[in-house]
Amino acid sequence: MPTWVSYCFRIVVWASVTIGVSHGEWLPSFSLKFLAYYVKNKCLLRSRLFSCGYDTLYSEEGGASRGAIAKKQKKEYNEEQKREKIGWKDGIFAMKTEKLALITGGSGGLGKNLAMELAKRGYRPVLAGRSKSRLQAAAARCGGEIFVCDLSKEEECRRIYEAFRHRPVRVLINCAGFGVYGSFAVTSLDEEMEMAAVNCRAVHMLTKLFLSDLEKRGGAVLNVASSAGLVPGGPYMAAYYAAKAYVVSLTLGIAEELRARKSRVYLGVFCPGPVDTGFFERAGIRAAVRGAQPEKMARMAIRGMEKGKKLIVPGISNAAACLAARLLPSDLILAVNRRIQQKKGAETGESGGRRGGERISEARDGEDIEERGEG
């Protein structure tokens, strides 16, 4: 409230009390009513006094129900403000209207558990992926719907946007992706191009397409990357580490743009370490470290979104490792990563590489080898 307006109120109150004491019976009564109304309904008076008019607010006819009317007006005003402010930090999780959460790679693994967490918060999940049977099984558990598509194709990314652009999508989670393991000199170029299309191009396109719509009504976008995107590089998974670094850098850059213009859209990136989704066994690779439970990782991702974190790194050990990667020399980090990748037991030079998920098990998408057409 401007200072001059406050001073005007004080002058009016003082003048009405002073004049009322010396000039008649009704003016003191009027002045006390004015003062009581000002103290009790200060917020409402600030916004409505000059627009409603002096006589309208304090007419004798409305004196008996004045307090009830003021409460009703204030309640209506607050509800109107809540309807207008539907951004993430203004309580999007608490909204009672229909709201959809679109999750790519939701047929299994972390994607399926993210859908279940959002379903608990009142969202209707929409699971997108390639395997119709796996999507149907996952949707049956979270009460959602499915959308069969291949995100490695540009036209499919546009198709999913056109299918949901006019529906109440409030949350978009880009969780689809996979990795290619092996020496860069001998891994399949076609596989790496497909991986770049799913891990980078699909994330880029869906974020850009849905962002303009979400800014109109408020919402959230979470891009699921990996702790691999926070380190200098990963020998024997060089293309995968580079793809994750692209997702992290893109997301943080856009998030700062949104913050600068005070957008109602939340945008963050989730960077887990290895997640136990069964990718090691299906890919025929021995796990170098024990993976975290996808249910726990999903809960931590959603909590990070609720807190408005732009960069979500779950777990103390994972966060410490990422911090050490930024402080220690790059050559040392690369040497450590090379030893970790070699421990996985897959071919490192003779084969064309193996496909798995997010750091094989780290994969967030839940689209296993069979779903990607390799079984």
DRENLUM-713207 format. One record per residue: residue in three letters; x, y, z of N, C-alpha, C in turn. Coordinates in steps of 0.001 Angstrom, whole numbers, padded with zeros to 6 digits, always signed. Example, Ala and Ser with C-alpha at 12.3 -4.5 7.8 and 13.67 -1.06 7.14 Angstrom:
// DRENLUM-713207
ALA+013190-005690+007800+012300-004500+007800+013200-003300+007800;SER+012850-002250+007080+013670-001060+007140+012900+000030+007870;
// end
This chain:
// DRENLUM-713207
MET+000846-001189+000000+000000+000000+000000+000886+001247+000000;PRO+000677+002189-000943+001521+003394-000997+001429+004195+000288;THR+002495+004909+000612+002550+005682+001846+001500+006783+001866;TRP+001304+007448+000720+000361+008557+000699-001062+008097+000947;VAL-001401+006872+000508-002738+006343+000744-002947+006101+002240;SER-001914+005563+002898-001991+005325+004331-002216+006628+005100;TYR-001485+007666+004691-001660+008963+005343-003067+009509+005133;CYS-003628+009314+003947-004991+009781+003673-005991+009105+004607;PHE-005818+007814+004806-006715+007093+005699-006637+007652+007121;ARG-005436+007903+007569-005265+008417+008922-005931+009791+009087;ILE-005776+010634+008062-006377+011970+008116-007892+011880+008149;VAL-008458+010981+007314-009913+010824+007268-010446+010349+008614;VAL-009777+009359+009197-010215+008829+010490-010135+009905+011567;TRP-009015+010609+011618-008848+011667+012638-009878+012769+012474;ALA-010090+013192+011211-011015+014291+010956-012446+013912+011291;SER-012847+012673+010931-014222+012259+011196-014490+012122+012683;VAL-013528+011621+013437-013694+011501+014887-013776+012887+015525;THR-012878+013784+015113-012849+015135+015684-014139+015899+015393;ILE-014584+015872+014145-015804+016585+013761-017020+015969+014427;GLY-017035+014651+014536-018180+013978+015130-018358+014329+016588;VAL-017277+014471+017335-017372+014787+018756-017972+016165+018972;SER-017718+017097+018056-018154+018482+018263-019403+018885+017502;HIS-019939+018051+016592-021037+018507+015751-022243+017579+015723;GLY-022359+016606+016532-023611+015870+016482-023496+014437+016928;GLU-024678+013750+016937-024772+012401+017491-024378+011331+016472;TRP-024791+011515+015197-024558+010454+014207-023114+010367+013752;LEU-022411+011489+013777-021043+011450+013277-020100+010615+014140;PRO-020178+010659+015484-019314+009759+016263-019593+008301+015946;SER-020900+007959+015829-021254+006580+015494-020679+006178+014143;PHE-020842+007084+013200-020303+006819+011862-018788+006643+011904;SER-018110+007523+012672-016654+007486+012741-016160+006193+013358;LEU-016829+005733+014417-016425+004488+015048-016631+003299+014104;LYS-017746+003334+013346-017967+002264+012369-016883+002268+011301;PHE-016550+003468+010856-015489+003589+009862-014175+003022+010387;LEU-013825+003371+011628-012578+002917+012232-012578+001400+012419;ALA-013707+000845+012872-013788-000603+013065-013658-001339+011737;TYR-014327-000820+010724-014246-001453+009406-012820-001409+008869;TYR-012159-000274+009072-010789-000119+008588-009841-001107+009249;VAL-009965-001261+010567-009070-002170+011299-009360-003621+010952;LYS-010656-003995+010891-011035-005386+010706-010851-005865+009274;ASN-011077-004980+008320-011035-005377+006907-010040-004519+006135;LYS-008872-004378+006703-007881-003472+006145-007490-003860+004723;CYS-007260-005151+004503-006821-005605+003183-007898-005365+002137;LEU-009155-005688+002499-010247-005504+001548-010483-004026+001285;LEU-010364-003185+002327-010591-001756+002183-009565-001131+001248;ARG-008347-001622+001328-007291-001078+000476-007641-001199-001007;SER-008172-002347-001394-008382-002609-002806-009717-002129-003329;ARG-010709-001881-002419-012059-001622-002893-012642-000255-002489;LEU-012018+000482-001606-012628+001695-001084-012885+002727-002184;PHE-011851+002999-002975-011986+004055-003962-012879+003653-005128;SER-013011+002350-005419-013834+001905-006533-015303+001754-006138;CYS-015595+001421-004880-016968+001172-004453-017713+002464-004104;GLY-017039+003461-003586-017708+004694-003220-018000+004767-001736;TYR-017916+005990-001191-018063+006228+000243-019437+005819+000752;ASP-020501+006291+000079-021859+006035+000559-022250+004572+000438;THR-021748+003900-000618-022101+002499-000830-021575+001615+000292;LEU-020335+001881+000723-019727+001048+001756-020359+001282+003125;TYR-020805+002500+003398-021226+002827+004755-022669+003340+004834;SER-023546+002848+003950-024947+003249+004011-025620+002608+005205;GLU-026621+003293+005728-027339+002793+006898-028091+001506+006588;GLU-028572+001371+005295-029361+000192+004945-028539-001090+005063;GLY-027247-000988+004786-026428-002198+004801-025681-002408+006087;GLY-025996-001628+007114-025224-001694+008345-025294-003027+009047;ALA-026457-003688+009053-026629-004913+009823-025796-006059+009268;SER-025652-006136+007936-024963-007273+007318-023620-006880+006721;ARG-023117-005718+007153-021888-005219+006535-020714-006184+006719;GLY-020546-006736+007931-019433-007644+008180-019517-008907+007356;ALA-020734-009458+007238-020909-010680+006455-020617-010440+004987;ILE-021056-009274+004490-020804-008952+003082-019306-008797+002842;ALA-018625-008155+003770-017183-007971+003621-016448-009302+003599;LYS-016850-010218+004479-016215-011540+004501-016447-012286+003202;LYS-017680-012196+002691-018009-012876+001442-017202-012303+000283;GLN-017099-010977+000229-016328-010343-000831-014854-010723-000756;LYS-014328-010770+000453-012923-011132+000618-012676-012578+000204;LYS-013607-013475+000536-013477-014871+000165-013515-015038-001346;GLU-014461-014327-001998-014550-014396-003450-013292-013856-004106;TYR-012757-012784-003552-011539-012193-004097-010360-013166-003981;ASN-010231-013822-002833-009133-014778-002650-009261-015964-003587;GLU-010485-016455-003777-010693-017574-004693-010370-017178-006125;GLU-010706-015943-006487-010390-015461-007829-008884-015391-008042;GLN-008177-014935-007012-006722-014870-007105-006112-016255-007253;LYS-006657-017234-006538-006142-018594-006633-006369-019168-008019;ARG-007522-018843-008616-007787-019352-009962-006842-018744-010977;GLU-006468-017486-010762-005577-016828-011692-004137-017296-011523;LYS-003742-017534-010274-002369-017946-009999-002297-019461-009946;ILE-002041-020067-011084-002020-021523-011150-000622-022028-011450;GLY+000385-021172-011214+001755-021607-011432+002177-022662-010433;TRP+003336-023261-010681+003804-024379-009862+003951-023981-008399;LYS+004602-022883-008124+004860-022476-006748+003624-021890-006077;ASP+002560-021622-006831+001328-021088-006250+000345-022189-005911;GLY+000804-023446-005906-000050-024531-005445-000632-025402-006540;ILE+000130-025685-007575-000422-026488-008661-000734-027902-008193;PHE+000003-028393-007194-000278-029733-006691-001624-029774-005965;ALA-002078-028631-005468-003315-028599-004691-004542-028266-005533;MET-004380-028098-006833-005503-027733-007676-006535-028859-007718;LYS-007817-028488-007742-008893-029460-007741-009431-029755-009138;THR-009064-028925-010121-009547-029146-011471-008800-030297-012123;GLU-009325-030752-013263-008677-031858-013975-007292-031432-014426;LYS-006323-032299-014238-004952-031984-014613-004253-033251-015069;LEU-003538-033138-016167-002829-034265-016751-001339-034106-016527;ALA-000653-035243-016396+000798-035282-016305+001301-036189-017420;LEU+001968-035612-018399+002486-036367-019543+003895-036835-019237;ILE+004110-038137-019292+005396-038733-018916+005874-039616-020055;THR+006960-039241-020683+007542-040087-021723+008384-041174-021069;GLY+008463-042330-021716+009204-043436-021121+008557-043946-019862;GLY+007229-043922-019821+006528-044304-018604+006123-045753-018526;SER+006657-046603-019403+006239-048007-019402+006884-048822-018302;GLY+007919-048305-017652+008587-049060-016598+009672-048224-015943;GLY+010361-048825-014979+011475-048138-014340+011065-046875-013623;LEU+011896-045848-013745+011652-044594-013054+010424-043870-013592;GLY+010189-043950-014895+009036-043277-015480+007721-043756-014897;LYS+007591-045069-014737+006359-045626-014168+006178-045167-012727;ASN+007240-045127-011955+007130-044710-010556+006860-043219-010424;LEU+007359-042419-011348+007016-041005-011351+005527-040815-011615;ALA+004988-041625-012519+003552-041558-012806+002737-041919-011569;MET+003170-042911-010830+002448-043318-009627+002497-042238-008556;GLU+003635-041565-008429+003742-040481-007448+002825-039317-007811;LEU+002750-038990-009088+001873-037897-009504+000409-038272-009367;ALA+000105-039568-009575-001277-040017-009407-001733-039839-007956;LYS-000826-040032-007007-001155-039833-005600-001480-038376-005296;ARG-000981-037478-006131-001201-036047-005913-002357-035508-006756;GLY-003145-036402-007281-004355-035979-007976-004228-035803-009469;TYR-003097-036158-010041-002925-036041-011479-003400-037315-012187;ARG-003794-037139-013439-004091-038287-014291-002893-038482-015212;PRO-002080-039527-014986-000869-039706-015799-001205-040125-017226;VAL-000416-039624-018147-000453-040053-019541+000919-040629-019855;LEU+000995-041931-020077+002266-042619-020282+002529-042765-021772;ALA+003664-042257-022216+004032-042323-023627+005241-043228-023800;GLY+005197-044077-024814+006297-045000-025084+006010-045848-026304;ARG+006878-046838-026548+006758-047651-027760+005974-048934-027550;SER+006084-049543-026373+005463-050838-026131+004053-050662-025579;LYS+003064-051001-026374+001674-050823-025951+001331-051712-024765;SER+001808-052956-024780+001480-053881-023698+002068-053426-022370;ARG+003315-052973-022387+003951-052498-021154+003319-051198-020671;LEU+002934-050340-021598+002265-049104-021216+000918-049395-020564;GLN+000184-050336-021113-001121-050685-020547-000970-051250-019141;ALA+000064-052082-018940+000290-052645-017607+000650-051559-016597;ALA+001483-050596-017022+001863-049508-016118+000683-048576-015848;ALA-000110-048299-016884-001262-047408-016715-002307-048013-015796;ALA-002431-049340-015803-003404-049996-014927-003048-049803-013461;ARG-001771-049631-013154-001334-049473-011769-001532-048046-011267;CYS-001460-047068-012169-001561-045677-011733-002858-045010-012176;GLY-003715-045757-012862-004994-045198-013273-004887-044149-014355;GLY-003916-044297-015245-003704-043311-016300-004113-043803-017667;GLU-003690-043073-018675-003937-043451-020055-002604-043568-020773;ILE-002631-044090-021998-001393-044341-022722-001399-043618-024056;PHE-000191-043425-024573-000029-042846-025907+001177-043531-026532;VAL+000945-044339-027551+002013-045104-028194+002697-044235-029240;CYS+004012-044089-029107+004765-043261-030056+006234-043653-030015;ASP+006972-043240-031031+008408-043485-031124+009112-042133-031131;LEU+009682-041762-030000+010263-040437-029847+011581-040253-030582;SER+012085-041320-031214+013293-041166-032017+012991-040499-033356;LYS+011693-040323-033664+011275-039698-034916+010698-038313-034626;GLU+011129-037353-035417+010707-035977-035200+009200-035807-035352;GLU+008620-036467-036360+007180-036324-036570+006363-036887-035412;GLU+006911-037877-034703+006215-038439-033558+006202-037459-032386;CYS+007265-036683-032234+007297-035659-031183+006234-034601-031454;ARG+006094-034225-032705+005066-033247-033058+003669-033837-032908;ARG+003539-035118-033187+002238-035760-033080+001754-035798-031632;ILE+002650-036086-030702+002239-036130-029300+001862-034734-028811;TYR+002539-033706-029319+002169-032340-028922+000797-031969-029470;GLU+000548-032280-030721-000746-031949-031317-001880-032700-030619;ALA-001590-033894-030122-002627-034683-029460-003007-034110-028097;PHE-002084-033369-027448-002339-032912-026075-002276-031393-025905;ARG-002089-030658-026968-001943-029206-026827-003213-028535-026319;HIS-004365-029113-026609-005633-028527-026176-006211-029230-024942;ARG-005439-030098-024336-005888-030767-023120-005157-030166-021913;PRO-005711-030327-020706-005147-029652-019521-003872-030312-018991;VAL-002824-030298-019798-001534-030835-019360-000865-029806-018461;ARG-000624-030172-017217+000013-029278-016246+001455-029658-015976;VAL+001792-030920-016195+003150-031402-015911+003654-032205-017099;LEU+004859-031915-017526+005546-032683-018566+006843-033219-017979;ILE+007022-034533-018060+008263-035159-017596+008888-035910-018765;ASN+010041-035432-019210+010791-036092-020280+011698-037140-019651;CYS+011254-038393-019702+011967-039464-019014+012467-040550-019964;ALA+012150-040446-021235+012559-041474-022190+014027-041321-022553;GLY+014695-042439-022758+016090-042402-023159+016761-043753-023029;PHE+017937-043887-023615+018723-045108-023471+020183-044782-023734;GLY+021064-045747-023475+022496-045534-023653+023113-046563-024564;VAL+024227-046214-025164+025001-047122-026020+026361-047314-025368;TYR+026720-048584-025136+027966-048899-024448+028979-049476-025423;GLY+030223-049062-025282+031296-049613-026087+032281-048539-026502;SER+033367-048958-027118+034356-048014-027606+033749-047160-028718;PHE+034002-045873-028669+033386-044963-029638+033767-045309-031064;ALA+034947-045879-031267+035421-046189-032619+034624-047307-033276;VAL+033972-048140-032480+033325-049324-033052+031828-049403-032769;THR+031292-048526-031939+029856-048575-031680+029087-048174-032930;SER+027835-048605-032981+026995-048367-034153+026624-046894-034273;LEU+026897-046307-035432+026544-044913-035656+025026-044732-035670;ASP+024312-045679-036265+022854-045577-036312+022254-045588-034905;GLU+022798-046451-034053+022307-046497-032671+022582-045188-031941;GLU+023772-044637-032158+024116-043387-031483+023257-042230-031981;MET+022933-042214-033270+022056-041166-033796+020639-041314-033245;GLU+020193-042558-033099+018878-042779-032506+018872-042362-031032;MET+019969-042660-030331+020079-042261-028933+020068-040740-028802;ALA+020788-040060-029694+020793-038602-029653+019411-038041-029941;ALA+018657-038706-030820+017312-038247-031147+016384-038373-029946;VAL+016473-039489-029222+015590-039705-028064+016052-038887-026868;ASN+017336-038924-026570+017853-038280-025356+017958-036760-025469;CYS+018159-036251-026687+018371-034806-026856+017252-034139-027654;ARG+017041-034605-028898+016081-033914-029759+014665-033992-029210;ALA+014248-035158-028744+012886-035294-028215+012685-034410-026986;VAL+013678-034373-026098+013596-033515-024903+013512-032056-025315;HIS+014348-031673-026270+014373-030291-026748+013019-029903-027357;MET+012501-030750-028233+011268-030428-028943+010070-030358-028002;LEU+009905-031364-027160+008738-031388-026277+008768-030246-025266;THR+009965-029945-024755+010077-028822-023824+009689-027516-024507;LYS+010174-027313-025705+009900-026067-026429+008435-025971-026843;LEU+007860-027068-027319+006485-027040-027802+005489-026803-026665;PHE+005683-027505-025546+004730-027402-024441+004962-026153-023582;LEU+006159-025584-023631+006480-024479-022731+005584-023262-022969;SER+005337-022940-024230+004512-021760-024517+003088-021933-023997;ASP+002545-023157-024085+001203-023410-023572+001177-023373-022049;LEU+002203-023930-021417+002246-023952-019962+002399-022552-019377;GLU+003066-021660-020090+003223-020299-019572+001888-019561-019512;LYS+000935-019966-020332-000369-019318-020326-001190-019743-019114;ARG-001059-021004-018704-001902-021501-017621-001120-021955-016401;GLY+000212-021937-016468+001026-022399-015355+001245-023891-015410;GLY+002373-024344-014903+002662-025769-014933+004116-026054-014623;ALA+004569-027235-015010+005927-027653-014676+006478-028590-015736;VAL+007786-028519-015934+008510-029417-016832+009704-029968-016065;LEU+009840-031277-016065+010998-031927-015449+011696-032770-016504;ASN+012944-032463-016768+013759-033253-017681+014649-034181-016864;VAL+014481-035469-017061+015257-036447-016297+016551-036710-017043;ALA+017654-036314-016446+018971-036506-017051+019712-037586-016280;SER+020880-037282-015780+021695-038247-015052+022866-037513-014413;SER+023432-038140-013391+024658-037585-012822+025782-037615-013848;ALA+025625-038433-014890+026614-038463-015973+026720-037116-016670;GLY+025642-036322-016634+025671-035017-017270+026380-033956-016474;LEU+026843-034285-015269+027507-033315-014402+029006-033542-014294;VAL+029542-034483-015077+030970-034796-015040+031581-034520-016408;PRO+032921-034415-016493+033556-034036-017765+033266-034984-018920;GLY+033139-036276-018662+032914-037228-019743+032960-038649-019224;GLY+032566-039597-020087+032542-041001-019698+033096-041896-020781;PRO+034338-042338-020663+034893-043273-021651+034028-044521-021786;TYR+033892-045016-022997+033079-046170-023372+031577-045882-023337;MET+031201-044685-022893+029832-044206-023028+029875-042707-023333;ALA+030799-042341-024207+031070-040925-024464+029840-040195-025004;ALA+029134-040820-025958+027970-040159-026558+026845-040007-025541;TYR+026689-041010-024694+025638-040948-023677+025898-039829-022669;TYR+027136-039742-022171+027492-038690-021216+027302-037308-021842;ALA+027664-037183-023127+027498-035898-023810+026022-035547-023942;ALA+025170-036540-024208+023731-036286-024327+023150-035804-023005;LYS+023586-036407-021911+023084-035988-020598+023564-034584-020246;ALA+024793-034260-020621+025298-032912-020372+024486-031887-021159;TYR+024054-032248-022359+023209-031357-023165+021891-031079-022458;VAL+021266-032115-021920+019984-031949-021239+020134-031060-020013;VAL+021197-031266-019236+021420-030456-018031+021627-028993-018396;SER+022505-028743-019356+022818-027370-019745+021601-026671-020341;LEU+020859-027358-021196+019670-026772-021809+018632-026402-020754;THR+018379-027320-019828+017347-027093-018820+017695-025928-017905;LEU+018925-025881-017417+019320-024817-016497+019303-023448-017178;GLY+019678-023425-018455+019648-022168-019186+018237-021628-019344;ILE+017298-022514-019728+015901-022094-019888+015306-021709-018538;ALA+015645-022461-017497+015104-022171-016157+015485-020771-015697;GLU+016696-020333-016003+017113-018984-015620+016343-017934-016415;GLU+016062-018214-017680+015246-017286-018474+013857-017134-017851;LEU+013266-018262-017441+011940-018215-016828+011960-017465-015503;ARG+013014-017681-014723+013111-016993-013433+013247-015485-013632;ALA+014008-015080-014641+014245-013656-014866+012955-012921-015227;ARG+012061-013571-015954+010810-012903-016321+009642-013315-015430;LYS+009963-013953-014301+008982-014331-013287+007847-015167-013875;SER+008236-016150-014632+007257-017035-015265+006589-017930-014226;ARG+005373-018365-014524+004635-019264-013635+004950-020728-013936;VAL+005934-020977-014775+006300-022346-015137+007557-022750-014382;TYR+007490-023930-013756+008685-024513-013129+009402-025365-014167;LEU+010717-025266-014206+011531-026092-015095+012749-026564-014329;GLY+012931-027872-014248+014054-028429-013507+014597-029665-014183;VAL+015758-030113-013713+016396-031308-014257+016751-032238-013099;PHE+016453-033504-013282+016701-034525-012260+017898-035351-012678;CYS+018902-035435-011802+020167-036102-012130+020452-037224-011135;PRO+019846-038393-011311+020121-039499-010389+021404-040222-010758;GLY+021900-041005-009823+022981-041926-010124+022379-043219-010659;PRO+023081-044341-010528+022537-045620-010995+021230-045974-010280;VAL+020250-046410-011046+018943-046787-010513+018683-048245-010861;ASP+018200-048996-009897+017964-050424-010088+016660-050641-010851;THR+016771-050716-012170+015596-050944-013006+015700-052244-013799;GLY+016691-053070-013519+016824-054334-014233+017526-054220-015567;PHE+018092-053070-015865+018751-052887-017157+020058-053669-017254;PHE+020745-053853-016123+022014-054581-016167+021804-055993-016682;GLU+020816-056699-016107+020578-058077-016493+020131-058185-017953;ARG+019208-057288-018351+018690-057374-019713+019759-057038-020745;ALA+020702-056156-020370+021755-055770-021303+022969-056683-021227;GLY+022984-057626-020283+024118-058527-020149+025354-057846-019619;ILE+025189-056853-018760+026303-056074-018219+026288-056181-016704;ARG+027463-056387-016116+027566-056488-014675+027556-055099-014057;ALA+026769-054912-013018+026667-053610-012360+027950-053283-011614;ALA+028457-052058-011814+029666-051639-011107+029344-051238-009675;VAL+028179-050644-009473+027740-050243-008133+026278-050632-007987;ARG+025821-050685-006743+024445-051030-006481+023538-049841-006797;GLY+022481-050099-007554+021571-049029-007950+020541-048716-006878;ALA+020034-047493-006912+018990-047070-005975+017637-047597-006431;GLN+016683-047652-005512+015344-048105-005839+014597-047016-006614;PRO+013952-047384-007725+013247-046368-008529+012110-045696-007777;GLU+011475-046413-006845+010394-045790-006068+010926-044621-005245;LYS+012090-044824-004614+012694-043770-003796+013133-042594-004649;MET+013730-042891-005811+014177-041825-006699+012999-041004-007217;ALA+011890-041671-007495+010700-040950-007975+010179-039992-006908;ARG+010145-040454-005664+009688-039579-004579+010598-038366-004422;MET+011900-038577-004526+012839-037472-004371+012725-036485-005531;ALA+012438-036992-006709+012273-036105-007865+011060-035202-007694;ILE+009939-035779-007272+008723-034990-007098+008886-033985-005952;ARG+009549-034400-004883+009778-033470-003771+010650-032299-004213;GLY+011635-032593-005043+012467-031513-005569+011668-030548-006425;MET+010726-031072-007191+009842-030213-007985+008985-029335-007078;GLU+008432-029926-006028+007576-029176-005108+008343-028039-004431;LYS+009637-028243-004213+010449-027212-003576+010981-026191-004580;GLY+010738-026428-005870+011171-025492-006890+012647-025556-007220;LYS+013298-026681-006987+014727-026811-007282+014955-026947-008787;LYS+015907-026183-009301+016221-026278-010728+017099-027500-011024;LEU+018020-027803-010139+018906-028951-010291+018673-029892-009117;ILE+018160-031084-009392+017830-032047-008351+018820-033201-008435;VAL+019682-033302-007451+020668-034398-007375+020351-035190-006121;PRO+019724-036357-006240+019277-037102-005059+020428-037822-004370;GLY+020385-037844-003041+021362-038603-002270+022612-037806-001951;ILE+023091-037970-000720+024289-037248-000290+025528-037724-001042;SER+025654-039029-001204+026837-039569-001889+026878-039135-003345;ASN+025718-039137-003997+025657-038720-005395+025992-037245-005539;ALA+025456-036427-004638+025760-034996-004673+027236-034728-004391;ALA+027809-035501-003455+029225-035328-003135+030104-035712-004320;ALA+029722-036786-005020+030490-037221-006189+030446-036170-007295;CYS+029273-035563-007495+029151-034533-008525+029953-033299-008163;LEU+029959-032950-006875+030755-031806-006428+032243-032080-006604;ALA+032668-033284-006259+034080-033646-006418+034486-033598-007884;ALA+033563-033977-008783+033860-033965-010215+034125-032553-010714;ARG+033543-031556-010056+033764-030170-010463+035039-029588-009860;LEU+035452-030133-008722+036614-029585-008035+037910-030276-008433;LEU+037850-031577-008724+039059-032332-009047+039454-032142-010507;PRO+040711-032415-010845+041173-032282-012238+040384-033192-013186;SER+040123-032711-014385+039340-033464-015356+040002-034796-015718;ASP+041315-034803-015845+042019-036038-016204+041780-037125-015162;LEU+041756-036738-013897+041512-037707-012833+040088-038247-012903;ILE+039142-037389-013135+037747-037806-013227+037544-038747-014412;LEU+038144-038433-015537+038014-039292-016722+038624-040670-016477;ALA+039757-040702-015790+040398-041982-015493+039530-042828-014562;VAL+038919-042201-013579+038031-042921-012665+036808-043441-013402;ASN+036214-042606-014257+035048-043034-015020+035377-044202-015954;ARG+036578-044183-016530+036979-045285-017410+037036-046600-016643;ARG+037579-046567-015443+037649-047792-014639+036250-048267-014240;ILE+035365-047324-013929+033999-047701-013560+033289-048368-014727;GLN+033449-047799-015919+032776-048377-017081+033344-049754-017432;GLN+034639-049931-017255+035251-051228-017551+034762-052309-016598;LYS+034412-051944-015379+033935-052918-014409+032579-053497-014770;LYS+031883-052847-015659+030557-053340-016033+030630-054648-016804;GLY+031817-054997-017312+031996-056318-017891+031585-056448-019332;ALA+031153-055378-019972+030777-055464-021379+032014-055281-022247;GLU+031882-055583-023518+032991-055418-024450+033329-053943-024549;THR+034625-053641-024587+035040-052247-024649+035718-051894-025959;GLY+035976-052848-026804+036636-052474-028045+036280-053356-029211;GLU+035954-054606-028946+035752-055532-030055+034331-055480-030607;SER+033322-055206-029730+031941-055253-030187+031481-053884-030638;GLY+030293-053843-031182+029698-052584-031595+029011-051886-030461;GLY+029104-052432-029267+028476-051776-028118+027147-052401-027788;ARG+026683-052124-026579+025394-052633-026118+024505-051461-025729;ARG+023224-051674-025919+022267-050639-025557+021650-050975-024217;GLY+021555-050002-023384+020900-050189-022100+020121-048953-021746;GLY+020104-048558-020493+019405-047371-020089+020343-046453-019383;GLU+019897-045353-018881+020605-044341-018151+021796-044923-017425;ARG+022918-044770-017984+024128-045367-017444+023812-046832-017266;ILE+023152-047361-018271+022542-048667-018330+021412-048758-017309;SER+021718-048811-016016+020629-048940-015045+020090-047600-014624;GLU+020881-046578-014832+020489-045252-014419+019303-044783-015221;ALA+018994-045503-016221+018001-045068-017164+016721-044691-016531;ARG+016260-043575-016980+015050-043075-016401+013842-043500-017174;ASP+013991-043905-018391+012815-044054-019221+012037-045313-018939;GLY+012636-046388-018548+011902-047617-018332+011596-048331-019625;GLU+012097-047845-020760+011896-048542-022016+013038-049533-022160;ASP+012735-050800-021949+013807-051773-021917+014222-052166-023324;ILE+015137-053138-023431+015693-053527-024718+014624-054075-025641;GLU+013714-054886-025091+012674-055434-025938+011803-054323-026510;GLU+011514-053311-025693+010656-052226-026166+011349-051419-027232;ARG+012668-051334-027167+013400-050583-028168+013638-051419-029422;GLY+013139-052642-029462+013216-053436-030674+014443-054307-030767;GLU+015032-054672-029627+016244-055485-029662+016026-056874-029092;GLY+014808-057244-028810+014584-058549-028246+013712-059397-029141;
// end
